[in-house]
Amino acid sequence: MLLVRVGRRQRGTRSGVLFARAFASLLGLFAVAMQVYRLLPSQWDIDVSLPLHLSDLTWLVAVYALWTRRQWAYSLTYYWGLTLNPQAMITPALDAPGFPHVDFVDFWTQHILVVWAAIYLTWGLGLRPDWRSLATTAVVTVAWGVAVFGFNLVTGANYGFLNAKPNNPSLLDVMGPWPWYLAVEFAVGIAAWALITWPWTRSAGRSARRAEPAE
């Protein structure tokens, strides 16, 4: 992938910092423009207009991770971007008629750019997740879930599909009825995150052992 090659060539350089920040600016400006569009009086709908889905938070932390390379922001981008975003693209909850409708362009552009950001940060710039990263992501995800679930109860919205399954077919359909699918979804998510953490921690352990001086 071109982004990976660019990232590897620019690791530790000033041009690498500038490229990452240009990527952050592109993603951020596009997402902000789409958020402003959804807040227009002609588009406003409390059920869909607020940036409360995890995919909305993902682009926010991806922008911050690209700009600063802070580990916590990278962790959220890695786990959310490489598991939740692809799942959303496989079974999109999208009512737009298709290209070139603005909602269609918004959905696919943001989701694809976030996946690219996670790939670029990991395989391009060399950032790595660890078990602490997984724990941080799990805690933040639960906190988001509790807050948004409460918001949904008050407003009647269904952000994150925490209060009901989406109308379109999705993986939630095989996870049981509400509210049990929430627990199954979280357990499956943790298992998936563990699977994409383990190879990095295993390779890090091998590197540490190789670096130990012989007695």
N, C-alpha and C positions, 0 to 999 in steps of 0.2 A: 504494500500500500504506500502511495506517495507520501502521505503524512508521516508515516513511520520512518521512511528514508530521510525525509527532511529533518525530523526531530533528532535522529541519530547523528546526522552530520553536524547539527547545530548545538549539541549538548555542551553546556558550560560556556557558551559564547554569547556575546552581546546580541548578535543577530538572532539567536535562539530565543532570547527574552523578548525581542521585538516581534518576532513571528508569533509567539504564543499570545502576546498581548493583542496583536492584530486579529488573531483568531477569536480571542475573547471579545473584542470589540464588535466583530462581525456577528457573533452569536447574540451578544447582548443587545445590540442595536435592533436586530431583526425581531428578537423576542419582545423588547419594549414596544416597538412599533405595533406588533400584533396585539399586545396587551392594551395599548391605547385604543386600537380599533375596537376591541371587545367592550371597552368602557363607553363607547359612543352611545348617546341616547337611542339611536336607531338599532343598536346591537345589544343593548343591556338586557341581561337576564341573570338574575342572581343564581340560577342553577348552573350556569356555565361560564359566566364572565369573569369570575374572580380567579386569581392564580393559586388555587388551593389543591390541585391535583399534585401527586408526587412528581409527575413529569414537569410541572411548572417549577417546583423547587429544584429539580435536577438541572435545568438550564441555569438557574441562579447560581448554584454552587459550582457548576462547570465553568461559568465565567470567572468566578472568584479563584477557582483552582488554576485555570490557565493564566490568570494575571499574577497570582502570588505563589503558586505551587505549595500552598499550605496543606499539610498532610490530612487534616480533617476534611477539608473541602475535596481533596483528591479522593479520599475514601468514599464519600457519598457519591461522587461522580462515577467512580469505578463500579460500585455495587449496583446503584440504581441505573446507571447508564447502560451497563452490560447485561442486565437481567430484566428489569422492568420495562425499559424502553423497547427492546426487541419483542417482548411479549405483547406490548401495546401495538406494535406494528404488525404483528402476525394476526391479531384479532382487533382491528381498530374500531373504537367506539366513536364513529364519525358519521354525522348526518349530512355532511356536505355532498352535493351532487357529483363532485369530481373536479378534476383539473379543467379550467384554471380558477375555480372558486377559491376565494381567499382563505376559507377555513381548511380546505384541502391542502393548499400550499403551506399554510401555517403548521398544520399537524405534521406533515411529512418532513418539512425542512427542519423544524426544531428537533424532532426525534432523531433524525439522521445526524444532524450536527452534534448532538450530545453524544451519540455513540462514537462518532469520529473523535470528539474531544477526549473521551475515556481511552480510546485506542492510542491516540497521540501522546497523552500523558504517560501511559504505561509502557508501550513498546517503543515510542519515539524518544521521550525525555527520560525514561528510566525510573519513574516513580513506581513504588511497589506497595501493595497492601500487606498487612499482617493481621494477626488475630486481634490486636487492639483496634485496628481499623474496622474489622467486622463488628466488634462490640460497640464501637462508637456509632456505626450505621444502624445497628439494631436498636439502640437506645433512642436515637433521633427519630427513627421510623415509628417506634411505639409512641413517642411524644406527639409526633405529627398525627398519628391515628387517633389518639385520645382527643386532641384539640379539634380536629376536623369532624370527628364523629359527633362531638357536642354541637359544633356549628351546624351540621346537617340536621340534628334533632330540632334545633331552634328555628331554622329557616325552611326546612322541608327539602333542602338540596340533597345531592348524593355524591359529593366530591369523593374521589378515591374509591367509589363503589363500596363504601363502608356500611351503608345502611340498606342497600339492596344491590342485587346483581344488575349489570348493564342489560339493555334490551338485546344487544347483538350477542351472538355466540362468543364464548370466551372460555378460558381454562377454569374459571370459577364454576362453570356448569358441572364439572366433575368433582367438585370439592364439597358437595353437600349443600343443604339449605342454610339460610341465614339463621343464627349468627355463626354456625359452626364452620362455614367456609372461611371465615376470617382467621380462625385458629389454624386451619389446615394451610391456608395461604401463607401465613407467617412461618409455620414450620417448614414448608417447602422452600420458602425464600431463604431461611437460615441455612438449610441444607445446601441449596445452590450456592449461597455465598461462601460456605465452608469449602465447597468443591473448587471454587475459583480462587480461594486463598491458599489452600494447601500446597499447590505446586510452587508458589513463591516462597513460602516459609521453608519448604523442603530444600529448595535450591540454596536459600540463604544459609541453612544449617550446614550444607555440604561445603559452601564457600568458607564458612567460619572454621570448619574442621581442617580444611586444606591450609588455612592461614596459620594454624597453631604450630609453634616451633617444635621440632623433634627433640625428645629428651635424651 
